[in-house]
Each structure stands twice: as structure tokens, then as C-alpha cells.
Amino acid sequence: MSKMNPVVHFEMPASDRKRMAEFYTAAFGWKAQMLGEEMGNYVTVATSETDENGRPKFPGAINGGFYPVREGETACPSIVIAVDDIGESIKKITGGGGKLLNEPVEIPGVGMFVAFADTEGNRVSILQPFMNEPE
């Protein structure tokens, strides 16, 4: 049986990041961190208690983020899947009928990231964390 790649993050669109952060903080107690222009005005959210590395302490819990809604872009919730080798995963995605939505980008201190559309038109992303880079 081949190795399974886990869902490690979720993403949702937000038209008004301040309003969104206030809503999820009040409704669910999540902690939002507003990132700046250099990070595309992304907002990370902690959905459970985290350790010193920002990882959820509870098995099965994942954190997430909100991305700004951009003109002409499909705005929908999506998931992020951790992979060991982003290049190999891209080959499998495109070979299986998926389409890349952007070029792989480095998220400083986190890893390499790319979004794609699956065969059903869903927006999904993959992340190769820096700690999992091949030797």
C-alpha cells in the first residue's frame, strides 16, 4: 500500500478579513493572525491549542487560513494536502487530469505550495513542508 498524504490545512475565501476574523473569533474562539501585503494579505487561523511550532496539540485537528477574494478567481473553500515531493505530486496531478492554478511558490519558513483544480473542478492545494525535503 502506498503512503497516504494527510490534509494539513484548510483555506476559505474572505471579502473582508477583519469582519471574517471577528466572526470566527466570536463564534468559535479561533485565533486569527493577519499577515501583510508580502504574504498576499492572508489570514492564518488557529482552530485549537497549538504547540511551540504552531501545530495543533490534538490529533485530527488542523488549522487554516483565509485568502482574499480576487476578481476572476473562483472563491471556494479548499483543503491543503501535505506531500513529500511537490515535483512528483505535480506530475501525478497533471497526469491524472488535474490542472495547476499557479506555479509552485515558497511560503517562507513553511514550504513549497501550489494550487490546482482536480478532475471535478475543486480548488485544492499541496504543500511540501521544508522539514520533509528529500535528503
ABEGO torsion letter per residue (X at the ends): XBBBBBBABBBBBBABAAAAAAAAAAAAGBBBBBBBAAAGGBBBBBABBBBAAGBBABBGBBBBBBBBBBBGBBBBBBBBBBBABAAAAAAAAAAAGBBBABBBBBBBGAEBBBBBBBAAGBBBBBBBBAAABBX
